[in-house]
Amino acid sequence: MSTKQGRESGSTSVKKEEKKVKSESASTHVTLRFKGQVREEVRVFRMRRNVEMRKVMKRYGETRGVKWTPFVFILKDGTRIRESHTPDELELKDGAKIDAMLHHEGGGYAESDVLEVNRGLLKELEDMGFSMARAAWGLHHSGNSSLEAAVNWIVDHENDSQFDKTPVVEFNIEIESPSPGDDTAETAQARANELKERARKLREEEETKREREREKERIRAGKEMMETRRIAEENERKRNIALRKAEKEEEKKAREKVMMKVNADKAERKSRLGLPTVAESTSTSTLVAPLDTKKMLMPSKSKEMRECLRSLRRNHKEEDPRTMRRAFDTLLMIVRNAAKTPDEEKYRRIRVTNRLFQERVGRFKEGLEFMELCGFKREGGSEFLSLAKHDADLSLLRDAAFQLQSAVTNPFFGLLSKEAAEE
């Protein structure tokens, strides 16, 4: 019984030792699963946690039968593995998957696609809603300087699809991260929106400035085109003028040659026929200048009536202007009535002794003379001025009305005439 118990205790101690060895091995070693590019099998390697990854990288290249240096080894989160890294530094868990990407010209990952970014800033950008690829490219091109610079770059290149490809990311521990704040998700989103809006406004201002420059360039190009077209048209016009002038000169010379040939033929025919040659002579005509004679014209009735009215105005300029206006209006009314209704005797017969007529016209000698010029006559000692029906000249009466109308409407009538100036 005691022997059996001793055996059981011995086997138990052996199992404990094995478990202890396994646990110690698990704590000091790690199993890594390397997967190549498309349709390549997974290769499993086990290594110590404190050993550099260079050894397992070389081993992977040997199993592939190629050099390991063309490969880029990437973790699932996009972190690139350097040969100097150790599993402990990378915090690799047992069974961690590693992608082995062969980079070359024209395809795959290139060395220029390996980006060093700040882990803290990258996380903040991802919390704001940006993709890991866009956030990494933004931090890379902004030099990991600030969150705002990265957001500005992302907004400026939001339509560039080439930055949708997830790059190889290497976290540089030497880049200092800003101290983590107490920002909540809402605060981070608000900051992101603010940065986006600021970047959008800046982009709009730059676009407006570029559009203004483009408009100036279009205007300048349009002016240059118009000036070029104007110069071309001017040159074309000058060429056409010169061409027409040359054609006219050629035609003139051709006509002269023809005329010379014709004259020579005429002279030759006359000499053959024995006819005398007659020299052409040009006859000159003298221009006789017409005699400068002055026609002596007698003053017409119209001029006499105008002069009579002027005399009336000049000789009585000390009178009230309204008195002269009433005299002209009365004469105009008499002349118009006689011209409109020459058959009515009452309009052709004026009583000189009438009080109103005497006050307005009769007391002025020039007024009575004007009526006589219009055809009114005073026979014997009669007190009437009469215009006989057969003596009524309508054209003369209309002319008299025109002269009176001019005297009424022109305030300087008769005052600025030559005779008035001489007085």
C-alpha positions as CSV (number, residue, x, y, z in Angstrom):
1,M,0.0,0.0,0.0
2,S,2.8,2.3,0.9
3,T,4.6,1.4,-2.3
4,K,1.5,2.3,-4.3
5,Q,1.2,5.6,-2.6
6,G,4.8,6.3,-3.2
7,R,4.4,5.7,-6.9
8,E,1.4,8.0,-7.1
9,S,3.1,10.7,-5.2
10,G,6.1,10.4,-7.6
11,S,4.0,10.6,-10.7
12,T,2.2,13.6,-9.3
13,S,5.5,15.4,-8.6
14,V,6.6,14.6,-12.2
15,K,3.4,16.1,-13.6
16,K,3.9,19.2,-11.5
17,E,7.4,19.6,-12.7
18,E,6.2,19.2,-16.3
19,K,3.6,21.9,-15.8
20,K,6.1,24.1,-14.1
21,V,8.5,23.7,-17.1
22,K,5.6,24.4,-19.5
23,S,4.5,27.5,-17.6
24,E,8.1,28.8,-17.5
25,S,8.5,28.0,-21.2
26,A,5.2,29.9,-21.9
27,S,6.4,32.9,-20.0
28,T,9.8,33.0,-21.7
29,H,8.8,31.9,-25.2
30,V,6.1,33.0,-27.7
31,T,4.6,31.3,-30.8
32,L,4.4,33.5,-33.9
33,R,2.4,32.7,-37.0
34,F,3.9,34.2,-40.2
35,K,1.6,34.6,-43.2
36,G,2.9,35.6,-46.6
37,Q,1.0,37.2,-49.5
38,V,-2.0,35.7,-51.3
39,R,-2.3,31.8,-51.3
40,E,0.8,31.3,-49.2
41,E,0.8,28.9,-46.3
42,V,1.2,30.0,-42.7
43,R,4.6,29.3,-41.1
44,V,4.8,28.9,-37.3
45,F,7.9,29.8,-35.3
46,R,8.6,29.7,-31.6
47,M,11.2,32.1,-30.1
48,R,12.2,33.7,-26.8
49,R,10.5,36.9,-25.8
50,N,13.7,38.8,-25.2
51,V,15.4,37.8,-28.5
52,E,15.5,40.3,-31.4
53,M,13.0,39.6,-34.2
54,R,16.0,39.5,-36.7
55,K,16.5,35.8,-36.0
56,V,13.0,34.8,-36.8
57,M,12.9,37.0,-39.8
58,K,16.0,35.3,-41.2
59,R,14.5,31.9,-40.4
60,Y,11.4,32.9,-42.3
61,G,13.5,33.9,-45.3
62,E,15.3,30.5,-45.2
63,T,12.1,28.6,-45.2
64,R,11.0,30.6,-48.2
65,G,14.3,30.0,-49.9
66,V,14.9,33.8,-50.4
67,K,16.6,36.6,-48.5
68,W,14.5,38.1,-45.7
69,T,15.6,41.7,-46.3
70,P,13.0,42.5,-49.1
71,F,10.2,41.6,-46.7
72,V,8.2,44.0,-44.5
73,F,6.7,42.4,-41.4
74,I,3.5,43.9,-40.2
75,L,1.3,43.3,-37.2
76,K,-2.5,43.1,-37.5
77,D,-2.9,46.7,-36.3
78,G,-0.6,48.0,-39.1
79,T,2.6,48.3,-36.9
80,R,5.7,47.6,-38.8
81,I,8.2,45.2,-37.0
82,R,11.8,46.2,-37.0
83,E,14.6,43.6,-36.7
84,S,15.8,45.2,-33.5
85,H,12.3,44.8,-31.8
86,T,11.7,42.0,-29.3
87,P,8.3,40.3,-28.7
88,D,8.2,41.8,-25.2
89,E,8.7,45.3,-26.7
90,L,5.9,44.7,-29.1
91,E,3.7,43.1,-26.4
92,L,3.1,40.1,-28.6
93,K,0.8,37.4,-27.3
94,D,1.2,33.7,-28.0
95,G,-0.1,32.9,-31.5
96,A,0.2,36.4,-32.7
97,K,-0.2,36.8,-36.5
98,I,2.4,38.6,-38.6
99,D,2.0,39.5,-42.3
100,A,5.2,39.2,-44.4
101,M,4.8,41.6,-47.3
102,L,7.3,41.5,-50.1
103,H,7.7,45.1,-51.4
104,H,9.0,45.9,-54.8
105,E,8.7,48.5,-57.5
106,G,5.3,48.7,-59.1
107,G,3.4,46.8,-56.4
108,G,3.1,45.9,-52.7
109,Y,4.4,48.0,-49.9
110,A,7.2,50.3,-50.6
111,E,9.7,51.8,-48.1
112,S,8.1,55.2,-48.6
113,D,4.7,53.8,-47.4
114,V,6.2,53.1,-43.9
115,L,4.9,56.0,-41.8
116,E,6.1,57.1,-38.4
117,V,3.2,58.5,-36.5
118,N,2.3,59.5,-33.0
119,R,0.2,56.8,-31.3
120,G,-1.8,59.3,-29.1
121,L,-2.6,61.6,-32.0
122,L,-3.6,58.6,-34.2
123,K,-6.0,57.4,-31.5
124,E,-7.6,60.9,-31.1
125,L,-8.1,61.1,-34.9
126,E,-9.7,57.7,-34.9
127,D,-12.0,58.7,-32.1
128,M,-13.0,61.7,-34.1
129,G,-14.3,59.4,-36.8
130,F,-11.4,59.4,-39.3
131,S,-10.2,56.1,-40.8
132,M,-6.9,54.7,-39.6
133,A,-5.4,55.2,-43.1
134,R,-6.5,58.8,-43.4
135,A,-5.4,59.6,-39.9
136,A,-2.0,58.0,-40.5
137,W,-1.4,59.9,-43.7
138,G,-2.6,63.1,-42.1
139,L,-0.1,62.8,-39.2
140,H,2.7,61.8,-41.6
141,H,2.2,64.8,-44.0
142,S,1.7,67.3,-41.1
143,G,4.9,66.1,-39.4
144,N,3.0,64.9,-36.3
145,S,3.0,68.6,-35.3
146,S,-0.6,68.9,-34.0
147,L,-4.0,67.5,-34.2
148,E,-5.3,70.6,-36.1
149,A,-2.6,70.4,-38.7
150,A,-3.5,66.7,-39.4
151,V,-7.2,67.5,-39.6
152,N,-6.5,70.4,-42.1
153,W,-4.5,68.0,-44.3
154,I,-7.2,65.4,-44.2
155,V,-9.9,67.9,-45.2
156,D,-7.7,69.3,-48.0
157,H,-7.2,65.8,-49.4
158,E,-10.6,64.3,-48.7
159,N,-11.2,63.7,-52.4
160,D,-7.8,62.0,-53.0
161,S,-8.6,58.2,-53.2
162,Q,-4.9,57.3,-53.2
163,F,-4.8,57.9,-49.4
164,D,-7.5,55.3,-48.7
165,K,-4.9,52.6,-48.8
166,T,-3.8,51.6,-45.3
167,P,-0.1,52.3,-44.9
168,V,2.5,50.5,-42.8
169,V,2.5,52.4,-39.5
170,E,5.5,52.6,-37.2
171,F,5.0,54.2,-33.8
172,N,7.9,56.3,-32.9
173,I,8.2,56.4,-29.1
174,E,10.5,59.4,-29.3
175,I,7.6,61.6,-30.6
176,E,6.1,63.2,-27.5
177,S,2.3,62.8,-27.2
178,P,0.2,65.5,-25.7
179,S,-1.0,64.8,-22.2
180,P,-4.3,63.0,-22.4
181,G,-7.2,65.2,-21.5
182,D,-10.6,64.5,-20.0
183,D,-12.3,65.0,-23.4
184,T,-15.4,62.9,-23.9
185,A,-16.5,61.6,-27.2
186,E,-18.9,64.5,-27.7
187,T,-16.1,67.0,-26.9
188,A,-13.7,65.2,-29.3
189,Q,-16.4,65.3,-32.0
190,A,-17.0,69.0,-31.4
191,R,-13.3,69.7,-31.8
192,A,-13.2,67.6,-35.0
193,N,-16.2,69.6,-36.4
194,E,-14.6,72.9,-35.4
195,L,-11.3,71.9,-37.1
196,K,-13.1,70.7,-40.2
197,E,-15.1,73.9,-40.4
198,R,-11.9,76.0,-40.0
199,A,-10.2,74.0,-42.6
200,R,-13.2,74.3,-45.0
201,K,-13.2,78.1,-44.6
202,L,-9.5,78.3,-45.2
203,R,-9.9,76.1,-48.3
204,E,-12.8,78.3,-49.6
205,E,-10.7,81.4,-49.1
206,E,-7.9,79.9,-51.0
207,E,-10.3,78.7,-53.8
208,T,-11.8,82.2,-54.0
209,K,-8.3,83.7,-54.3
210,R,-7.4,81.2,-57.0
211,E,-10.6,81.9,-58.8
212,R,-9.9,85.6,-58.7
213,E,-6.4,85.0,-60.1
214,R,-7.9,82.7,-62.8
215,E,-10.4,85.5,-63.7
216,K,-7.7,88.0,-64.0
217,E,-5.7,85.6,-66.2
218,R,-8.8,85.1,-68.4
219,I,-9.3,88.9,-68.7
220,R,-5.7,89.4,-69.6
221,A,-5.7,86.6,-72.1
222,G,-8.9,88.0,-73.6
223,K,-7.4,91.5,-73.9
224,E,-4.3,90.0,-75.5
225,M,-6.4,88.0,-78.0
226,M,-8.5,91.1,-78.9
227,E,-5.3,93.1,-79.4
228,T,-3.8,90.4,-81.5
229,R,-6.9,90.2,-83.6
230,R,-7.0,94.0,-84.0
231,I,-3.4,94.1,-85.1
232,A,-4.0,91.2,-87.6
233,E,-7.1,93.0,-89.0
234,E,-5.1,96.3,-89.3
235,N,-2.3,94.5,-91.1
236,E,-4.8,92.8,-93.4
237,R,-6.4,96.1,-94.2
238,K,-3.1,97.7,-94.9
239,R,-2.2,94.8,-97.2
240,N,-5.5,95.1,-99.0
241,I,-5.0,98.8,-99.5
242,A,-1.4,98.3,-100.8
243,L,-2.7,95.5,-103.1
244,R,-5.5,97.7,-104.5
245,K,-3.0,100.6,-105.0
246,A,-0.6,98.3,-106.8
247,E,-3.4,96.9,-109.0
248,K,-4.5,100.5,-109.9
249,E,-0.9,101.4,-110.8
250,E,-0.7,98.3,-113.0
251,E,-4.0,99.2,-114.7
252,K,-2.8,102.7,-115.3
253,K,0.5,101.6,-116.8
254,A,-1.4,99.1,-119.0
255,R,-3.8,101.8,-120.3
256,E,-0.9,104.1,-121.0
257,K,0.9,101.4,-123.0
258,V,-2.3,100.7,-125.0
259,M,-2.8,104.4,-125.7
260,M,0.8,104.8,-126.8
261,K,0.4,101.7,-129.1
262,V,-2.9,103.1,-130.6
263,N,-1.3,106.6,-131.2
264,A,1.7,105.0,-132.8
265,D,-0.5,102.9,-135.1
266,K,-2.5,106.0,-136.1
267,A,0.7,107.9,-136.9
268,E,2.1,105.0,-138.9
269,R,-1.1,104.7,-140.9
270,K,-1.2,108.4,-141.6
271,S,2.4,108.4,-142.7
272,R,1.7,105.5,-145.1
273,L,-1.3,107.2,-146.6
274,G,0.7,110.5,-146.9
275,L,-1.7,112.4,-144.6
276,P,-0.3,115.3,-142.6
277,T,0.1,114.7,-138.9
278,V,-2.1,117.0,-136.9
279,A,-0.8,118.0,-133.5
280,E,-3.4,117.9,-130.8
281,S,-4.0,121.2,-129.2
282,T,-5.8,121.9,-126.1
283,S,-8.3,124.8,-126.1
284,T,-8.6,126.7,-122.9
285,S,-11.9,128.3,-122.0
286,T,-11.9,131.5,-120.0
287,L,-14.3,131.9,-117.2
288,V,-16.2,135.2,-117.2
289,A,-17.2,136.3,-113.8
290,P,-20.8,137.5,-113.6
291,L,-21.3,141.2,-112.9
292,D,-21.9,141.9,-109.4
293,T,-25.1,143.9,-109.6
294,K,-27.3,144.9,-106.7
295,K,-30.9,144.6,-107.0
296,M,-32.7,147.5,-105.6
297,L,-35.8,146.1,-103.9
298,M,-38.6,148.3,-102.6
299,P,-39.8,147.6,-99.1
300,S,-42.7,145.3,-99.1
301,K,-46.0,145.8,-97.2
302,S,-44.8,143.3,-94.6
303,K,-41.7,145.3,-93.9
304,E,-43.7,148.5,-93.7
305,M,-46.1,147.0,-91.2
306,R,-43.2,145.7,-89.1
307,E,-41.6,149.1,-89.1
308,C,-44.9,150.8,-88.2
309,L,-45.3,148.6,-85.2
310,R,-41.7,149.2,-84.2
311,S,-42.2,152.9,-84.4
312,L,-45.3,152.6,-82.2
313,R,-43.2,150.8,-79.6
314,R,-40.2,153.1,-79.8
315,N,-42.1,156.4,-79.9
316,H,-44.2,155.5,-76.8
317,K,-41.7,153.5,-74.8
318,E,-42.4,155.8,-71.8
319,E,-45.9,154.5,-71.8
320,D,-46.9,151.7,-69.4
321,P,-46.0,148.3,-71.1
322,R,-49.5,147.1,-70.4
323,T,-50.8,150.0,-72.6
324,M,-48.7,148.9,-75.5
325,R,-49.8,145.3,-75.0
326,R,-53.5,146.4,-75.1
327,A,-52.8,148.3,-78.3
328,F,-51.2,145.4,-80.0
329,D,-53.9,143.0,-78.7
330,T,-56.7,145.3,-80.1
331,L,-55.1,145.5,-83.5
332,L,-54.6,141.7,-83.5
333,M,-58.2,141.1,-82.7
334,I,-59.4,143.5,-85.5
335,V,-57.1,141.9,-88.1
336,R,-58.0,138.4,-87.1
337,N,-61.8,139.1,-87.3
338,A,-61.5,140.6,-90.7
339,A,-59.4,137.7,-92.0
340,K,-61.7,135.0,-90.5
341,T,-65.0,136.5,-91.6
342,P,-64.4,138.9,-94.5
343,D,-68.1,138.7,-95.4
344,E,-69.2,140.3,-92.1
345,E,-69.3,144.1,-92.5
346,K,-69.2,144.8,-88.8
347,Y,-65.6,143.3,-88.7
348,R,-64.5,145.5,-91.6
349,R,-66.0,148.7,-90.2
350,I,-64.4,150.4,-87.1
351,R,-65.7,153.6,-85.5
352,V,-62.8,155.8,-84.8
353,T,-64.6,157.8,-82.1
354,N,-65.4,154.7,-80.1
355,R,-64.2,155.3,-76.6
356,L,-62.4,151.9,-76.2
357,F,-60.8,152.1,-79.6
358,Q,-59.7,155.6,-79.0
359,E,-58.1,154.7,-75.6
360,R,-56.3,151.7,-77.0
361,V,-55.4,152.4,-80.7
362,G,-57.0,155.6,-82.0
363,R,-54.9,158.0,-79.9
364,F,-51.7,156.6,-81.5
365,K,-50.9,157.8,-85.0
366,E,-48.9,154.7,-85.7
367,G,-51.9,152.5,-84.9
368,L,-54.0,154.2,-87.5
369,E,-51.2,154.0,-90.0
370,F,-51.0,150.2,-89.4
371,M,-54.7,149.8,-90.1
372,E,-54.4,151.7,-93.3
373,L,-51.5,149.4,-94.4
374,C,-53.8,146.5,-93.8
375,G,-56.3,148.0,-96.2
376,F,-58.6,150.1,-94.0
377,K,-59.5,153.5,-95.4
378,R,-61.2,156.6,-94.0
379,E,-63.1,158.5,-96.7
380,G,-63.7,162.2,-96.4
381,G,-64.7,163.3,-92.9
382,S,-66.2,159.9,-92.0
383,E,-65.7,158.7,-88.5
384,F,-65.3,155.1,-89.7
385,L,-62.3,153.1,-90.9
386,S,-63.7,150.7,-93.5
387,L,-62.2,147.7,-95.4
388,A,-64.0,147.2,-98.7
389,K,-64.8,143.6,-99.4
390,H,-63.1,143.7,-102.8
391,D,-60.0,145.3,-101.1
392,A,-59.7,142.6,-98.4
393,D,-56.4,140.8,-99.0
394,L,-56.4,137.7,-96.8
395,S,-52.7,137.0,-97.2
396,L,-51.9,140.6,-96.2
397,L,-54.2,140.3,-93.2
398,R,-52.6,137.0,-92.1
399,D,-49.2,138.6,-92.5
400,A,-50.3,141.5,-90.4
401,A,-51.6,139.1,-87.7
402,F,-48.2,137.4,-87.7
403,Q,-46.4,140.7,-87.2
404,L,-48.7,141.7,-84.4
405,Q,-48.3,138.2,-82.7
406,S,-44.5,138.8,-82.8
407,A,-44.9,142.2,-81.3
408,V,-47.0,140.7,-78.5
409,T,-44.8,137.8,-77.6
410,N,-41.4,139.5,-78.0
411,P,-40.8,141.8,-75.0
412,F,-37.9,143.5,-76.9
413,F,-39.8,144.1,-80.1
414,G,-38.9,147.5,-81.5
415,L,-36.4,148.3,-78.7
416,L,-33.3,146.6,-80.1
417,S,-33.7,147.6,-83.8
418,K,-31.1,149.5,-85.7
419,E,-33.1,152.7,-85.6
420,A,-33.5,152.5,-81.9
421,A,-29.8,152.1,-81.4
422,E,-29.1,155.1,-83.5
423,E,-31.4,157.2,-81.4
